[in-house]
Amino acid sequence: MRANTFVYFVILSFFFTCCSESSQNIVKGNQDAEITPLQASDLAPLGLKSEKITYHPEQYEEDIVDTVLNQEANLRLVLKNYSLMDRGIDTVYVYENGTRERIHFRHHASDIKLSLGDSLIYSETFTKENLPSIDFTDEFGRASRLNQIWLNEFNREENIITLFATVCVPDTDWCNFYKIYIDHEGKQRIVLAEQT
């Protein structure tokens, strides 16, 4: 009798472990920002009772840094980080109670403008697609998103700006860290600084 109880316990443990596993699905291209929950008729064959969809961020987010780096040269940096409402990555969790939760992590973009006096010497929009060393056919490339770009340092002697960018898989510490160097002539160099 004890052996049967143990076998049932192992089978139930295995079943609950399998049901609580998470999986990742990628939302490709410029699809609608709204994701339609599965209907009851679609959930039943999967053994699910309900589906909850959460967006991160829920609303459009924007952060702008507008700063003069060198007053004598009138070197000005405008850095705008914002969420892309029409693109994202889905992470799906299935719980033991039959609920499926889908978290939609929106992609981000960053606009960088550098001006010297009245002349715009650099203007670029960054997404994860124009950063080097990302293979979009592997798991990291499909599941990651650009988090943010920010000012790391400004070298006054050489008039070189160093920006820092992170591309990560949401809810993990699996990231690529980049340094973007821009000089006073608007020439850029992007270096993969670290991978975790």
C-alpha positions as CSV (number, residue, x, y, z in Angstrom):
1,M,0.0,0.0,0.0
2,R,2.8,2.4,0.9
3,A,4.5,1.8,-2.5
4,N,1.2,2.7,-4.3
5,T,0.9,5.9,-2.3
6,F,4.5,6.8,-3.1
7,V,3.9,6.2,-6.9
8,Y,0.7,8.4,-6.8
9,F,2.7,11.1,-5.0
10,V,5.5,11.0,-7.7
11,I,2.9,11.1,-10.5
12,L,1.0,14.1,-8.9
13,S,4.3,15.9,-8.2
14,F,5.4,15.4,-11.9
15,F,2.0,16.6,-13.1
16,F,2.0,19.8,-11.0
17,T,5.6,20.6,-12.0
18,C,4.7,20.3,-15.7
19,C,1.6,22.4,-15.3
20,S,3.5,25.3,-13.6
21,E,6.3,25.5,-16.1
22,S,6.6,28.7,-18.1
23,S,7.2,29.2,-21.7
24,Q,8.0,32.2,-23.9
25,N,6.3,33.2,-27.1
26,I,7.4,36.0,-29.3
27,V,5.0,38.6,-30.8
28,K,6.5,39.3,-34.2
29,G,6.4,42.4,-36.4
30,N,4.1,45.3,-36.1
31,Q,1.1,43.5,-34.8
32,D,-1.8,45.1,-32.9
33,A,-0.8,46.3,-29.5
34,E,-3.9,44.6,-27.9
35,I,-3.7,40.9,-27.4
36,T,-7.0,39.0,-27.5
37,P,-7.4,36.5,-24.6
38,L,-8.2,33.0,-25.5
39,Q,-11.9,32.2,-25.6
40,A,-13.3,29.5,-23.2
41,S,-13.7,27.1,-26.2
42,D,-9.9,27.5,-26.9
43,L,-8.9,27.1,-23.2
44,A,-10.9,23.9,-22.5
45,P,-8.8,21.6,-24.8
46,L,-5.7,22.9,-23.1
47,G,-7.1,22.1,-19.6
48,L,-7.2,25.8,-18.7
49,K,-10.0,27.7,-17.0
50,S,-9.0,31.3,-17.7
51,E,-6.4,33.6,-19.1
52,K,-5.1,36.9,-17.8
53,I,-3.1,39.3,-19.9
54,T,-0.8,42.0,-18.4
55,Y,1.1,44.7,-20.3
56,H,4.4,46.0,-19.1
57,P,4.4,49.0,-19.2
58,E,0.6,49.4,-19.2
59,Q,0.7,52.9,-20.8
60,Y,3.1,54.6,-23.2
61,E,6.3,55.7,-21.3
62,E,8.8,58.3,-22.2
63,D,11.9,59.7,-20.6
64,I,13.8,62.6,-22.0
65,V,17.2,63.9,-21.0
66,D,18.1,67.2,-22.6
67,T,21.5,68.5,-21.4
68,V,24.3,70.8,-22.4
69,L,27.5,68.8,-22.1
70,N,30.0,71.6,-23.0
71,Q,28.9,75.2,-22.7
72,E,31.9,76.7,-24.5
73,A,31.3,74.5,-27.5
74,N,27.5,74.5,-27.0
75,L,27.5,70.7,-27.3
76,R,24.0,69.5,-26.5
77,L,22.6,65.9,-26.1
78,V,18.9,65.0,-26.3
79,L,18.2,61.4,-25.3
80,K,14.6,60.1,-25.5
81,N,13.7,56.6,-24.3
82,Y,10.2,55.4,-25.0
83,S,8.0,52.3,-25.2
84,L,6.9,50.9,-28.5
85,M,3.2,50.1,-28.2
86,D,2.9,47.9,-31.2
87,R,5.8,45.5,-30.6
88,G,6.6,43.2,-27.7
89,I,7.5,39.8,-26.2
90,D,5.0,37.5,-24.5
91,T,6.0,35.4,-21.5
92,V,3.3,32.8,-20.6
93,Y,2.9,31.2,-17.2
94,V,0.4,28.3,-16.6
95,Y,-0.6,27.7,-13.0
96,E,-1.9,24.7,-11.2
97,N,-5.4,26.2,-10.8
98,G,-5.9,26.2,-14.5
99,T,-5.1,29.9,-15.0
100,R,-2.8,31.0,-17.8
101,E,-1.1,34.4,-17.4
102,R,0.4,36.1,-20.4
103,I,2.7,39.1,-19.7
104,H,3.3,41.3,-22.7
105,F,6.6,43.2,-22.4
106,R,6.6,46.1,-24.8
107,H,9.8,46.8,-26.8
108,H,11.6,50.2,-26.3
109,A,13.4,52.6,-28.6
110,S,15.8,55.4,-28.0
111,D,16.3,58.6,-30.0
112,I,19.7,60.2,-29.7
113,K,20.4,63.7,-31.0
114,L,23.7,65.5,-30.6
115,S,24.1,69.1,-31.7
116,L,27.1,71.4,-31.8
117,G,25.8,75.0,-31.8
118,D,23.0,75.2,-34.2
119,S,24.2,72.2,-36.2
120,L,22.8,68.7,-35.7
121,I,25.8,66.4,-35.9
122,Y,24.3,63.1,-34.9
123,S,20.8,61.7,-35.0
124,E,19.9,58.0,-34.6
125,T,17.0,55.9,-33.4
126,F,18.1,52.7,-31.6
127,T,16.1,49.5,-31.1
128,K,17.7,46.1,-30.3
129,E,17.8,45.4,-34.1
130,N,20.5,48.0,-34.7
131,L,22.8,46.9,-31.9
132,P,25.6,44.4,-32.8
133,S,26.1,40.8,-31.6
134,I,22.5,39.9,-31.5
135,D,21.5,36.8,-33.4
136,F,17.8,37.0,-34.0
137,T,17.5,33.3,-34.8
138,D,18.7,32.2,-31.3
139,E,16.7,32.3,-28.1
140,F,18.3,35.5,-26.7
141,G,17.7,37.4,-29.9
142,R,14.0,36.4,-30.1
143,A,13.2,36.8,-26.4
144,S,15.1,40.0,-25.5
145,R,14.2,43.7,-25.7
146,L,16.1,47.0,-25.5
147,N,15.6,48.3,-22.0
148,Q,17.1,51.7,-22.1
149,I,20.0,53.9,-23.2
150,W,21.5,56.4,-20.9
151,L,24.4,58.8,-20.6
152,N,27.4,57.1,-19.0
153,E,30.1,59.7,-19.2
154,F,31.4,62.7,-21.1
155,N,35.1,63.2,-21.8
156,R,35.6,67.0,-22.0
157,E,39.2,66.8,-23.3
158,E,38.3,64.6,-26.2
159,N,34.6,65.6,-26.5
160,I,33.5,62.0,-26.6
161,I,30.2,60.9,-25.2
162,T,29.8,57.4,-23.8
163,L,26.2,56.0,-23.7
164,F,25.3,52.7,-22.1
165,A,22.6,50.4,-23.5
166,T,21.1,47.2,-22.1
167,V,19.3,44.5,-24.0
168,C,17.7,41.9,-21.7
169,V,15.3,39.0,-21.6
170,P,12.5,40.3,-19.4
171,D,12.4,39.1,-15.8
172,T,15.9,37.6,-16.1
173,D,19.5,38.7,-15.7
174,W,20.3,37.4,-19.2
175,C,21.6,40.6,-20.8
176,N,23.9,42.2,-23.3
177,F,25.5,45.5,-22.2
178,Y,26.7,48.0,-24.9
179,K,28.8,51.1,-24.9
180,I,28.0,53.6,-27.6
181,Y,30.8,56.2,-28.2
182,I,30.0,59.4,-30.2
183,D,32.6,62.0,-30.9
184,H,32.2,65.8,-31.5
185,E,32.0,65.1,-35.3
186,G,29.1,62.7,-34.9
187,K,31.0,59.5,-35.6
188,Q,29.8,56.5,-33.5
189,R,31.4,53.3,-32.4
190,I,29.3,50.5,-30.6
191,V,31.0,47.9,-28.5
192,L,29.5,44.9,-26.8
193,A,30.8,45.5,-23.2
194,E,29.5,42.5,-21.4
195,Q,27.1,39.5,-21.7
196,T,25.5,37.8,-18.8
